[in-house]
């Protein structure tokens, strides 16, 4: 009797174990379907620990990848593939390919993704593999997959990559054609609108840009569309029409400043820059106001010259304070201010030594700027240091000298300097 009872228990216990495992699998799948990833992971980790069934390692790889724990996901994916030799398993292969990409092992990622894409039609994979081909300059392969993905998604980022391929191949007409086709049935993000306008300008297709952005502005007259239309009008130098548009909307004052500068209306630009300086308390606008004031006065008198120098000095010192507060490095705009003031101090014999120091500050920021090298050479010339002037000016390529009236004038004078 006892033996019979033991025999029955020996039969029933494995059945209970199987039922419990099936129940845990059901609970794990249910947790996943309800996006309870932490709970699901706990269940599958427990199952793997108890059974060492390699298929639970596969589930753990997928769950960890979904949770963003890519290190653990990769570990389980490799464990699964190395144990089963199933190197064509899609979920774990994707995890391994993703790891290759993140580690910069692009060629390994490409080989693996080429295998995956043979098994699974996926627009997302087309985009990823196409982008990797582009990264490796395999332009034909990249174009085929990116075109396929773009046809599916109509995604701007994919179109940017397609345009980049045409740029690289010098297929400029295709760039313009693709943009025209895009604008027939789509509208653009802020970034892509601005980039498209610049591309049309670069290829001397402002007329096409005007047709596109004027039509859209007239159909949807709002400040954003007016801004794009303005950009096109300024590229076409249709300033009267641009000013009409500006007056209709509460545009940022900087846009109006740009419009004045584009028309060489330096008196209005100086006043506008000073107005912005008073509103925003940004020193750079005080500097620009002084520079435009100088450019407006073709025959500047001593009093006005001193006003320009005072404003530039104040702006430069204030900029230093603002950079320290914001923990910013000097930028190319600062370099321009340093050189402008430095050159004025040199040119008008007001303080040549300080002018040279300011120009050197500009060159620390932009060491290859030809205008600043010329300013420094001119400073040495004015100081009577012919050797330094000639050595400094020799850093300017000779072909550049012939293309610029001011450079040519300085070159001739410095060449004859023998003091």
C-alpha positions in Angstrom: 0.0 0.0 0.0 2.8 2.4 1.0 4.7 1.5 -2.1 1.7 2.3 -4.3 1.2 5.8 -2.6 4.9 6.6 -3.1 4.7 5.5 -6.8 1.7 7.9 -7.2 3.6 10.8 -5.6 6.6 10.2 -7.8 4.3 10.5 -10.8 2.4 13.6 -9.5 5.4 15.7 -8.3 6.9 16.2 -11.9 3.4 17.0 -13.1 3.1 19.8 -10.5 6.5 21.1 -11.5 5.4 21.2 -15.2 2.2 22.9 -14.2 4.1 25.5 -12.1 6.5 26.2 -15.0 3.7 26.6 -17.4 1.9 28.9 -15.0 5.1 31.0 -14.6 5.4 31.2 -18.4 1.8 32.4 -18.7 2.3 35.0 -15.9 5.5 36.2 -17.6 3.8 36.6 -21.0 0.9 38.3 -19.3 3.2 40.8 -17.6 4.9 41.6 -20.9 1.6 42.2 -22.7 0.7 44.7 -19.9 4.1 46.4 -20.2 5.0 45.2 -16.6 8.6 44.7 -17.7 10.1 44.6 -14.2 7.7 41.8 -13.1 8.2 39.9 -16.4 12.0 40.0 -16.0 11.7 38.7 -12.5 9.6 35.8 -13.6 11.9 34.8 -16.6 15.0 35.3 -14.5 13.6 32.9 -11.9 12.7 30.4 -14.6 16.1 30.6 -16.1 17.8 30.2 -12.7 15.7 27.1 -11.9 15.7 25.4 -15.2 18.7 26.7 -17.1 16.5 26.5 -20.2 18.3 28.6 -22.8 15.1 29.9 -24.3 14.5 31.9 -21.1 17.8 33.6 -21.7 16.5 34.7 -25.0 13.4 36.2 -23.4 15.7 38.0 -20.9 17.7 39.4 -23.7 14.6 40.8 -25.3 13.2 42.2 -22.1 16.5 43.9 -21.1 16.8 45.4 -24.6 13.3 46.9 -24.2 14.3 48.2 -20.8 17.4 49.9 -22.2 19.8 47.6 -20.3 21.9 46.9 -23.4 24.8 45.4 -21.6 22.7 42.6 -20.0 20.7 42.2 -23.2 23.9 41.6 -25.2 25.1 39.1 -22.6 21.9 37.0 -22.8 21.7 37.3 -26.6 25.3 36.0 -27.0 24.6 33.3 -24.4 21.6 32.2 -26.4 23.3 32.2 -29.8 26.5 30.6 -28.6 24.6 27.8 -26.9 22.0 27.1 -29.6 24.2 28.0 -32.6 21.1 29.8 -33.9 22.9 32.8 -35.3 19.9 33.7 -37.5 17.5 34.3 -34.6 16.1 37.8 -35.3 15.6 39.3 -31.9 19.0 38.3 -30.5 20.7 39.2 -33.8 19.2 42.7 -33.6 20.5 43.1 -30.1 24.0 42.1 -31.1 23.9 44.3 -34.2 22.8 47.3 -32.0 25.8 46.6 -29.8 28.2 46.6 -32.7 26.8 50.0 -33.8 27.1 51.5 -30.4 30.7 50.3 -30.2 31.5 51.7 -33.6 32.1 48.3 -35.2 30.2 49.4 -38.2 31.4 46.7 -40.7 30.4 43.9 -38.2 27.0 45.6 -37.8 26.5 45.8 -41.6 27.3 42.1 -42.1 24.9 41.0 -39.4 22.1 43.4 -40.6 22.6 42.2 -44.2 21.8 38.7 -42.8 18.8 39.9 -40.8 17.3 41.8 -43.7 17.4 38.6 -45.8 14.9 37.1 -43.3 12.7 40.1 -42.5 11.3 42.9 -44.5 11.4 45.9 -42.3 11.5 49.6 -43.2 13.3 50.4 -39.9 16.1 48.0 -40.9 16.3 49.6 -44.3 16.8 52.9 -42.6 19.5 51.6 -40.2 21.4 49.6 -42.8 21.1 52.4 -45.4 22.5 54.9 -42.8 25.4 52.5 -42.1 26.2 52.2 -45.8 26.2 56.0 -46.0 28.6 56.1 -43.0 30.9 53.8 -44.9 30.5 55.8 -48.2 28.8 52.9 -49.9 26.6 55.4 -51.7 24.7 53.2 -54.1 23.7 50.7 -51.5 22.8 53.5 -49.1 20.6 55.2 -51.7 18.6 52.1 -52.6 17.7 51.4 -49.0 17.1 55.0 -47.9 14.9 55.5 -51.0 12.9 52.4 -50.0 12.5 53.7 -46.4 11.6 57.2 -47.5 8.9 55.9 -49.8 7.4 54.1 -46.8 7.9 56.8 -44.1 8.1 60.2 -45.9 10.6 61.0 -43.2 12.5 64.3 -43.4 15.7 62.8 -41.9 15.8 60.1 -44.6 15.3 62.7 -47.3 18.3 64.7 -45.8 20.4 61.6 -46.1 19.3 61.1 -49.7 20.1 64.7 -50.5 23.5 64.3 -48.9 24.2 61.4 -51.3 23.3 63.5 -54.3 25.5 66.3 -52.9 28.4 64.0 -52.6 27.9 62.8 -56.1 27.7 66.4 -57.4 24.1 65.6 -58.6 22.9 69.1 -57.8 20.0 69.0 -60.3 18.7 65.9 -58.4 18.9 67.8 -55.1 16.7 70.6 -56.5 14.3 68.1 -58.1 13.9 66.1 -54.9 13.2 69.3 -52.9 10.6 70.5 -55.5 8.9 67.1 -55.4 8.9 67.1 -51.6 7.2 70.5 -51.5 4.5 69.4 -53.9 2.8 67.3 -51.2 4.5 68.1 -47.9 5.5 70.9 -45.7 8.7 71.1 -43.7 9.9 71.4 -40.1 11.5 74.7 -39.1 15.0 73.3 -39.6 14.3 71.7 -42.9 12.5 74.8 -44.3 15.5 77.0 -43.6 18.0 74.4 -45.0 15.9 74.1 -48.1 15.9 77.8 -48.7 19.7 77.9 -48.3 20.0 75.0 -50.8 17.9 76.8 -53.4 20.0 79.9 -52.9 23.3 77.9 -53.2 22.2 76.5 -56.6 20.8 79.9 -57.8 17.2 78.6 -57.7 15.7 81.4 -55.6 12.9 81.7 -58.1 11.8 78.2 -57.3 12.0 79.0 -53.6 10.0 82.1 -54.1 7.2 80.2 -55.9 7.1 77.6 -53.1 7.2 79.8 -50.0 5.2 82.7 -51.4 2.3 80.3 -52.3 2.4 78.7 -48.8 2.6 82.1 -47.1 -0.4 83.4 -49.1 -2.4 80.3 -48.3 -1.4 80.3 -44.6 -0.5 83.9 -43.7 1.1 83.5 -40.3 4.4 84.7 -38.7 6.2 81.4 -39.3 5.5 81.2 -43.0 6.1 85.0 -43.3 9.6 84.3 -41.8 10.4 81.7 -44.5 9.1 84.0 -47.3 11.2 86.8 -45.9 14.3 84.7 -46.0 13.6 84.0 -49.7 12.9 87.7 -50.5 16.2 88.7 -48.8 18.1 86.1 -50.8 16.6 87.7 -53.9 17.4 91.2 -52.6 13.7 92.1 -52.9 14.0 94.4 -49.9 11.0 96.6 -50.5 8.7 93.6 -50.4 10.5 92.2 -47.4 10.0 95.4 -45.5 6.3 95.3 -46.3 6.1 91.8 -44.8 8.1 92.8 -41.7 5.7 95.6 -40.9 2.7 93.1 -40.8 4.0 90.9 -38.0 5.7 91.3 -34.5 9.0 89.9 -35.7 12.1 89.7 -33.5 13.9 93.0 -33.8 17.0 91.2 -34.9 15.3 90.2 -38.1 14.7 93.9 -38.9 18.4 94.6 -38.1 19.5 91.9 -40.6 17.2 93.4 -43.2 18.8 96.9 -42.7 22.3 95.4 -42.9 21.5 93.4 -46.1 20.5 96.7 -47.7 23.6 98.5 -46.4 21.3 100.9 -44.5 23.9 101.3 -41.8 22.3 104.4 -40.2 19.1 102.4 -39.5 21.1 99.3 -38.6 23.1 101.3 -36.0 19.9 102.7 -34.4 18.2 99.3 -34.5 21.2 97.5 -32.9 21.3 100.2 -30.1 17.6 99.7 -29.6 18.1 95.9 -29.2 21.0 96.5 -26.8 18.8 98.6 -24.6 16.1 96.0 -24.6 18.3 92.9 -24.1 21.3 94.3 -22.4 23.6 92.2 -24.7 26.9 93.9 -25.2 27.4 92.5 -28.7 24.5 94.8 -30.0 26.3 97.8 -28.6 29.4 96.8 -30.5 27.4 96.3 -33.7 25.7 99.6 -33.3 29.2 101.3 -33.1 30.4 99.4 -36.1 27.4 100.3 -38.2 27.7 103.9 -37.1 31.2 103.9 -38.3 30.2 102.3 -41.7 27.5 104.9 -42.1 30.0 107.9 -41.7 32.1 107.7 -44.8 34.2 110.7 -43.8 34.1 110.3 -40.0 35.2 113.3 -37.8 37.2 113.1 -34.7 34.2 113.3 -32.3 32.3 110.6 -34.0 35.4 108.4 -34.2 35.9 108.7 -30.5 32.2 107.8 -29.9 32.7 104.6 -31.9 35.9 103.7 -30.0 34.3 104.4 -26.6 31.3 102.2 -27.5 33.5 99.4 -28.7 35.7 99.5 -25.6 32.6 99.4 -23.4 31.1 96.5 -25.4 34.3 94.5 -25.3 34.7 94.9 -21.6 31.1 94.1 -20.9 31.3 91.1 -23.1 34.2 89.8 -21.0 32.0 90.1 -17.9 29.0 88.4 -19.6 31.3 85.5 -20.7 32.6 85.0 -17.2 29.1 85.0 -15.7 27.9 82.5 -18.4 31.2 80.5 -18.4 31.5 81.0 -22.2 34.7 81.1 -24.3 35.3 84.0 -26.7 33.8 83.3 -30.1 34.3 84.5 -33.7 32.0 87.5 -33.0 34.3 88.6 -30.2 37.3 88.1 -32.5 35.7 90.5 -35.0 35.1 93.1 -32.4 38.7 92.9 -31.2 40.1 93.2 -34.7 37.7 96.1 -35.6 38.7 98.2 -32.6 42.4 97.2 -32.9 42.5 98.1 -36.5 40.9 101.5 -35.9 43.4 102.3 -33.1 46.2 101.4 -35.6 44.8 103.0 -38.7 44.1 106.4 -37.0 47.4 106.3 -35.0 45.4 106.6 -31.7 47.1 103.8 -29.7 49.1 101.4 -32.0 50.4 99.2 -29.2 47.0 98.5 -27.8 45.6 98.0 -31.3 48.2 95.3 -31.9 47.3 93.6 -28.6 43.6 93.6 -29.5 44.4 92.2 -33.0 46.5 89.5 -31.3 43.5 88.6 -29.1 41.4 88.2 -32.3 44.0 85.9 -33.8 44.0 83.8 -30.7 40.4 83.0 -31.4 40.7 82.8 -35.2 44.3 82.2 -36.1 43.8 81.7 -39.8 41.7 84.8 -40.5 43.4 86.7 -43.3 41.8 90.0 -42.4 43.3 89.8 -38.8 46.7 88.8 -40.1 46.6 91.8 -42.4 45.6 94.0 -39.5 48.5 92.7 -37.4 51.0 93.3 -40.2 49.6 96.8 -40.7 50.1 97.5 -37.0 53.7 96.5 -37.2 54.1 98.7 -40.3 52.6 101.6 -38.5 54.9 101.0 -35.6 57.9 101.0 -38.0 58.8 97.3 -37.4 59.3 96.4 -41.1 60.7 93.0 -40.5 57.7 91.9 -38.3 55.3 93.5 -40.8 56.8 91.6 -43.7 57.0 88.3 -41.8 53.4 88.6 -40.7 52.1 89.5 -44.1 53.9 86.6 -45.7 51.4 84.3 -44.0 48.7 85.5 -46.4 48.6 83.5 -49.6 49.7 85.5 -52.6 46.5 84.7 -54.6 44.4 86.2 -51.9 46.3 89.4 -52.0 45.5 90.0 -55.7 41.8 89.5 -55.0 41.4 92.3 -52.4 42.0 96.0 -52.9 43.0 96.7 -49.3 45.3 93.7 -49.1 47.0 94.7 -52.3 47.5 98.3 -51.0 49.0 97.1 -47.7 51.2 94.5 -49.5 52.8 97.2 -51.7 53.5 99.5 -48.8 54.8 96.8 -46.5 57.0 95.5 -49.3 58.7 98.9 -49.6 59.2 99.2 -45.8 62.9 99.3 -45.0 63.1 101.4 -41.8 
